[in-house]
Amino acid sequence: EMPLSVRTWTCECGTIHDRDVNAAKNLLAAGRAVAACGAGVRPQRSSPGGQSAMKQETSRREP
């Protein structure tokens, strides 16, 4: 593991990696996935209480 203060590093193969560029590529891919299929980029998880960790919609009553 690398500390966050390390912004770039060189692989054994000679490729230079930039942490910020990699993060930008990951965000772009996630945004495209959501735009293309409307799906979330992470699988749903359950909280200890058994409810989904995602935002819950409240049902509205008609007056």
N, C-alpha and C positions, 0 to 999 in steps of 0.2 A: 504494500500500500504506500501511496505517496501522499505527503502533506499537501493541502490545498495551495500552499504558497508556491509549489512547483507548477508553473504555467505551461512549460514545454519540456519535452524530453526526446531523446533520440533512441530509436529501437536498435537492436543488434543488427538488423538488416540495413541500417542507415537512414530509415525514414524518420523525419522529424514530425512529432505529434504536438498539436496545440490543443490544450484543454478547452479553451473558449470556442475554437472552431468546431471541435467535436460536439460540444454542447449545442451549438447553433444548428448543426446537422441533425442532431437528435430531435430538437424542437421542431424543425421544419418537417421531418418525417412524421412526427406525432400529429402536427397540424394537418398535414395532407391526409393522414389516415382518418381523422375525424371529419374532414371536409368530404372525403370520398364516400364513406359509408356511415357516417354519423356515430360510429362506435367509439367507446371510450378507449383510451390508450393503455389502461391498466385493468386487469381482471378485477371483478367485484370481490370484496372481502367482507366477511361478517364480523361484526363487533362482538365482544363477549356476551352481550345481552341477546344475541341472536338476530339483531336487526342489521340491515345492510349498512355499510359505512358510507354509502352515497346519500346525498340529500334526499329527504323524504318529502313527497308532495302531500299537502293536507287536502282533504276533501272539502269542497265548498257545499254548503247547504243552500238550497233555494228557499227564499222567504215565502 
